[in-house]
Amino acid sequence: MNIWILSPYNMPSKLGHLNRSFYFKRYLEKLGHKVTVFVDSYLHNNDDGQMIKAGKIYSLYDDVDSCVFVKICNYKTSKFKRFYAMWQYHKNLLKIADKFEKPDVIIGELFAGVTAIKLSRKYKCKNIIEIRDLWPETFVMLGLLVKENPIIKVLYQLEKWMYIKSDKIIFTMEGGKDYIKEKRWDKSSGGKIDLKKLYHINNGVDLNQFNYNRYHFKIKDEDLENKDIFKVVYTGSIRMINDLGVLVNVAKKFKENGYNRIKLLIWGTGNELETLRRRIKYENLDNIIFKGQIKKKFIPYILSNSDINILHSTSDIIAKYGSSENKTFDYLAAGKPILRTSNINYDFLLFNGAALAVEQQNVDNIYEAILDFYNMPKDRYNEMCKNSLNLAKEYDFKKLTDKLIKVIED
């Protein structure tokens, strides 16, 4: 088959960390399929910026992860430009589509699903839309726009239209059907969406790549190599939505109570980083360290040398539909237990014995949960490590690609 994947926010592995579409491409091609991935020319959450020079509306990227960059504007400092960029991607991709071999199926991510549906009608092929985040619900949750905003109302209608017109729908979160039912868009509620065309394929990890990086890309870090401390590791964005100030408060409580062996190590960057660094310096906290940004290839080594890895962000309304954070699967592949600091539905980590989770996200609960790990009997700790590794195998992209093929062929 010739498969197109319309994935605006993904990027080749050398350029960033959002690689889901490229992992699918890699394993689909090993099965004999031809795959073309169309991505935004402006790298999402990446300082490398614009990949296309002025005057062009697309360019080919020829690397291990080859793709087509579709021209959009630089939207980093403006949420309104971000909406405009969505329209640019749609408009420019429609213009250049005929330059590529006619597809048999088109997979469109988020609002690129609109483009996928339009192009599938043109080429008389099947379409699949993939929902990795519940936009525009997330815009409302983040406080970027209120539900009464005309833009949000239009986006809700566009979202509903996509669900109705698509041939298949893949949700990365397990509770996608719940979301459709709550909106009363399904046929049993009087809507037009057949729930039989809904599927669930979560995010995952390429275990071959992860294990290669673990042994070939190491860093020198005295805290990570210190066997005398209990290492609680977080990797990811340091922004308001991640609310890492809570972890600073947890570290403060450990210091006040004399737990000098417990240390929180944070890798990542974001607009809250310097604020939090100033705070820990002012409060003289030496048991939480913000290490700064690190290339993704070093993450496996870091996670594998922790004692526990922590999933932490603000609790939000999306959690009731499940979780599909990319970092979750790197955490599993590291073979270490996970602490989730918020309560979510469809918690496959908890159900499979790979994690502990707090009932309510606050300093005291997170503090007690870390102590539970710290004082955990060795045999139980080792069992959780084993559970993490076994669960990672279920979310290997090689296995997820088999699921994707079944969706396409069903």
N, C-alpha and C positions, 0 to 999 in steps of 0.2 A: 504493500500500500504506500501511497504518497500522502504523508501527514503534515499538515501545517499546524504549528502551535503559535497562537497569538498571545504573547506573554510580555506585556509592557514593562513590568518591574523586574523581570529576571535579567540576569547578566552572565556572560561567560565567567567561568571560575577564576580566571586570572584577574578579572576586573572587580569582583565583589563576591558577596556571600549568598545572594538570592539565586539559587541554581536548580531549583526543582525541575523546570522544563528541560534543562540541559542533561540532567540525570536520566530523565525519560528518553530524551533523544539518544543518548549513549546506548541504552539497553534496547531500545526499539531498533536502532540501526544494526545491533548485533544479531537481531532476529530477522534481518533482511529487509526492513522497511526503510523508506527514504523519509527524512524528517527535516523540515525547515522551520526554524524558530525566528519570529519577528519580535524584536524588543524595542523599547524606547531608546532614542539617541542620547537622552540625558540620564545618567546613571543615578538610580534612586538611592538616597542616603549615602552618597559617595562623593568625595571631594574631587575626583578626577574630572567630573563635569561633562561637558558636551563632546560627543563622539563624532559629530558631523560638522564639517565646515560650512560656512554660509553659502547659499546658492544651490545646495543639494537637498533632496528630500529623502534619500536613502543611501546607505553604503553597506558593502559586504564586509564582514569581519571574518577573516580566514585564520583560524587557530585550531587548537584541539577542540574547542567548543565553537564551531563556526555558526554564524547567525546573520540576520539582516537587521541593521539599525534603521529605524524609521524616525524621521526628523520630528522632534517636538521642541518646545521652548524650555529654557532653564526656569524651573518653577520653585527652586529651593526656598526662596523668601516670601512666597505668596501662595496662599491657598486658592485664590481665584485663578492664578496662572496654572495651578495644578488641574483645575477643571478644564481650562482651555487646552492644556496639554493632552487630556483625554480625547478631546474633539480633534486635535491635530493628528494624533495617532490614527484615529478612525479615518479621517479625510485623506491623509497621505498614503495609508495602506491601500485604500480603495483605488487610488491613482496608480500605484505601482504593481498591483496584484498580477496583472497580465504578463509581467516580465518573468514570471516563475511558472514552472510546470503545474498544470491543473491538479488540484488535490482530490483525494478520495474522501478525506474527512478533515474537518477543521476544528481544532480545540481552541476556545477563546477564554481567557482568564478575566474574571471580574467584568468590567464594562467593555472589554474587548470582545465579550460575548455578543454584543450588538453587531460588531464588525464580522464576527464569525457567521452569524445568522445571515447577514446581508450577502456575504461572499458565497455561502453555501447555496443560496438561491441562484446566484449567478452561474455557479459551476455545477449545479444540480448534484451536489454531494451532501453527505451527512455532516451535522455539526454537534459539538458537545461544548457546553459551557462549564467552566470550572470556578467554583466559588471558594476562595481561600479566606475571605474576610467578608463580613456582612455589611458591605456598603449599600446604602448610605447610613445604615444603622450605626456603624462605627463613627462616622462624622458627628452624629448626634451625641454618642457616648463620650467622645473626646471633647465635646463642647465647641467644636469648630463651627457648627451651625445648629440652629434650633429646628425642631420638627415643623414649625410653622413657616419656616423660610421657603419661599417659592422654589428655590433651587432644589431643596431637599424633597419637596413634593414631586417635582418633575423626576428626580432620580428614583424615587420609590416607584413611580409609574413605569419608568424605563426598566427597572429591575424586574417588576412584575411581567412586563412585556417579554423580556428575555426568557423568563422561566416558562412562559406559555409557548413561545415560538421555538424553543430549542428542541432538538431530538432527544438529547440526554443531558442530565445535570449531575455533576460530581461536586460534592461538598467535602472539603478537607475535615471539617468538624462533624462529629458523628450525629449531632442533633439537628442536622439540616431539615429533616422532615418536620421536626417540632416547630421550626421557624415558619415554614410554609403553612402549617396548620394554624398557628397563632395568628397569622395574617388573614386566615380564612380564604386562601387562594387555591386550596385543593378542591377536587371535585366533590368530595363528601361534605364539604362546607358550602357548596354552591359555586365554587370557583371553577377554573378551567385547567388546573394543573393536575396531571395524572402522577400520583406518587410512585407509580411503578417505574417511571423513568429517572428516579433519583437514585444515586449511588454514593457510596462513601469510600474515598481513598485519602488517607491522611498524608501528611508530610512524612519524610523519612530520612534515611542516611545511606550513603554509598559506603558499605562496610569495607570494601576493598580499598577505596581511597582513604577512608578514615584510618585504617590500620597502617597503611603505607605512610601516611603523614605522621602518625604517632611515633614511629621509629626513625623517620628520616628528617623530621623538622622539630628540633628540640631547642629550648631556650635555657639560658643560665639565669636562675632566679633563686636567691638564697632562701626565701620563704618557702617556695615550692619544693625545694630539695631538703628542707629541714624536717627530719623525722621526729623531732621532739615537740612539734606543734600539731594541733588538730586543725586541718585546713578546710574551711568552708568557702567554696569557689562559686562566683557568679561571673558569667560572660554575657555580653550583649550591650544594648543601648543604655545610655545614662541620661534619660530624659524625664520630664515630669510624669509621664504615664508609667514609668518604671518605679517611681517613688522610692529611690534607694536611700532617702533620708531615714526611712524606717529601719533599714539595716544598720545605719550609723547609730541609731538609738539602741539597737540590739547590742552592738559592739560596746557601747557606753555602759550598758547594764552588766555585761560580762566583766568589764574592767572594774566596775564598782564592787562586784561580788568576788573579785580575786581569781577569776578563771583566766590565768595568764597564758595557758597553753592553747586556748581557742583563738583562732585568727581568721578574719574574713578578708579574702583576696578577691578584688574586683578587676576584671579586664573589660575594657570597652571605652567608648567615648560618646559624647553628646553634650547638649547645651547646659546640662546640670553639673558637669564634671568639675569645673573649676570652683563652683560654689561649694560643692561638697568637700573638695580638697581644702578649701579655706576653713571650712567648719571643723574638720578633724584636727587641723593644725591649731586652731583657736582653742578647742576643747582638749588638746593634748592627748588624742587617742592614737595609740600606736598598734592597736589590735585590729584595725581595719585599714587596708591600703588600696588606693585606686591606682592601678598599674598603668592605665592608659590604653590606647588602641593597640591591637595586635593583629597581624595578618591571620586569616582563617586557617592557613596550613599549620599554624602552631597550636590551635585550639585543642586538637586531640591529645597532644602531649600534656597540656595544662590540665585538662579535665581528668586525665588518667592518673595524675599525681595528686589529686585532691583526696580528702576523706569523705566529703559529701559535696554534691553540686546542688545549687539552690535555684529554683524557678520562682522568680518574684516580680510582680508588677501590681498595679492597682487592681483591685477587684472590679469587675465590670459586668454589664448586662450580657455581654457575649458569652461569658463563662457558662451560662445555663445551657448552651448548645454544644459544649465540649471544648477541647483544646487542640490546636494544631501548630503550636510554636515550633519553628525550625530547630531551635536550640535543644528542644526536648530530646530529639533523636540522637544528637551528638552526645548528650548527657548519658543516654542509655548505652551507646556504643562504648563509652569510657569504662563501663562495668563498675560503676560506683553508685551507691544509693542516692536518691534524689529527695530533696525537701521541697514540697510545693507549699507556698505561703498563702495560698488562697483556695477556697473550696469551689470546685467546679462539678458539673454533671458529666457523665460519661468519662470518669477519671480512670483511664486504662492503666495508668501507672500504679495507682492505688490498688485497683482490682487484681493486678498481676504481681503484687508484692515487691515492686521496684521502688516504692516511694512511701514517705509519710506525708500527710497533709494536715494543715491546721484548720480547725473548724471556722475560726474567725481571724481575719488578718489583723493582728496587733503585736506590739513589741513583746508582751508577756508570753503570748502563745508561740511566737517564733523562737524566743529565748528558750522556752521549755522544750520545744521540738528539737532544737540543736543539742540540748543537754541529753535528750533521749538517745540521740545518735552517739554522743560522746561517751555515755555510760552503757551503751548497748553491748550485750554479750557477743563475743567474737563469732560464735557459730551463727547467730542470727544475722549479724552484719554481713558475714560471708554469703549467707543465703540470699540476702538482698542484692549483693553484687552479682551473684549468679543469675538472679531473676532479671536484672537489668540487661545483661548480655543476651539472655535468651529472648527477651522482648525485642531487643534491637534487631535480631534476625527476622522477626516478623515485619519489620518496617524497613528492611533493606530495599533499595530502589530496584534491584533485580526482581524481587518478589512483587513490589508494587506495580512494576511494569506489566507483569503477567495479569494483574487485576485490571489495568488500563486496557489491555488487549481484549479482555473478556467484555468490558463495557463497549468497546468499539464493535466487536463482532456479535454482540447479543442481539 
